[in-house]
């Protein structure tokens, strides 16, 4: 896999441009303490997340594609940039795979329950999130992280239905799926 492009910088640019100031500060704090896995493969087995050349995208490229696409079409929810409503979606996208290689980021392979790990990490830091977001907004972030894998989320039973979740949670999942199938395009690379 060849990837000389620094997607962490591009992710930060998109978030700085589109998040409210408090949410951007939250992003900076979390990204600072999180393990840096942006340049690691989004699929450690090589089965998923291929680009046009057949190479596996990095976690950074995958996340960047989702954010890039989201800010272009977020108005479908009648939401404007730099609002708490858009912050909920963008923060969910930015954090969704941040623990894909475990809490310390040192696992050799991606872990199936990274959705549970990130949602629990957010839950454990709920008070920090509630300084910015309402309880309802926090719950949407939590759900978007916990179920970003949709029906393949690691903690589900057989009764999963999108009818039980907010459409913005579904939006995070759809962007994740589209990127994993190389159906999102950006103006980079």
Residue pairs with C-beta under 8 A, 6 or more apart in sequence:
1 41
1 55
1 56
1 58
2 55
3 39
3 55
3 57
3 58
3 61
5 61
5 188
5 189
6 60
7 38
7 39
7 58
7 60
7 61
7 63
7 64
8 31
8 36
8 38
8 39
8 60
10 60
10 64
10 188
11 38
11 60
11 63
11 64
11 67
11 94
12 27
12 31
14 64
14 67
14 68
14 71
14 90
15 24
15 27
15 67
15 90
15 94
16 24
17 71
17 81
18 71
18 81
18 82
18 86
18 90
19 27
19 82
19 86
19 87
19 90
19 91
20 82
20 83
20 84
20 87
20 132
22 131
22 132
23 84
23 87
23 90
23 91
23 132
26 91
26 128
26 129
26 132
27 91
27 94
29 128
30 95
30 98
31 94
31 98
34 98
34 99
34 105
35 101
35 103
35 104
35 105
35 106
36 105
37 59
37 97
37 98
37 100
37 101
37 105
38 58
38 59
38 60
38 63
39 58
39 59
39 60
40 58
40 59
40 100
40 101
40 105
41 49
41 56
41 57
41 58
41 59
41 110
42 48
42 49
42 56
42 57
42 58
42 59
42 61
42 62
42 97
42 100
42 110
42 180
43 49
43 56
43 57
43 110
43 180
44 101
44 108
44 109
44 110
45 109
45 110
46 56
48 56
48 180
49 56
49 57
49 62
49 179
49 180
49 182
50 56
50 57
50 182
51 57
51 61
51 182
51 189
52 182
57 65
57 179
57 182
59 97
59 100
61 189
62 97
62 179
62 180
63 93
63 94
63 96
63 97
64 186
64 188
65 179
65 184
65 185
65 186
66 93
66 96
66 172
66 175
66 176
66 179
66 184
67 90
67 93
67 94
68 184
68 186
68 187
69 175
69 178
69 179
69 184
69 186
70 89
70 90
70 93
70 171
70 175
71 81
71 86
71 90
74 81
74 86
74 89
77 85
77 89
77 167
77 168
77 171
79 85
79 86
79 89
80 86
84 132
84 133
84 134
84 137
85 137
87 132
87 133
88 133
88 137
88 140
88 141
88 144
88 168
89 144
89 168
89 171
89 172
91 141
92 140
92 141
92 144
92 145
92 148
92 168
92 169
92 172
93 172
93 175
95 118
95 122
95 145
96 115
96 118
96 144
96 145
96 148
96 172
96 176
97 114
97 118
98 118
99 105
99 111
99 114
99 117
99 118
99 121
100 110
100 111
100 114
101 107
101 109
101 110
101 111
101 114
102 111
102 114
102 117
103 117
103 121
111 117
112 154
113 154
113 155
114 154
115 145
115 146
115 147
115 148
115 149
115 153
115 154
115 155
116 146
116 154
116 155
118 145
119 142
119 145
119 146
122 129
122 141
122 142
122 145
123 142
126 138
129 138
129 141
130 138
133 141
140 166
140 168
140 169
143 165
143 166
143 169
144 168
144 169
144 172
146 153
146 155
147 153
147 156
147 160
147 165
147 169
147 173
148 169
148 172
148 173
148 176
149 173
149 176
150 160
150 162
150 170
150 173
150 176
150 177
151 160
153 160
162 170
175 184
178 184
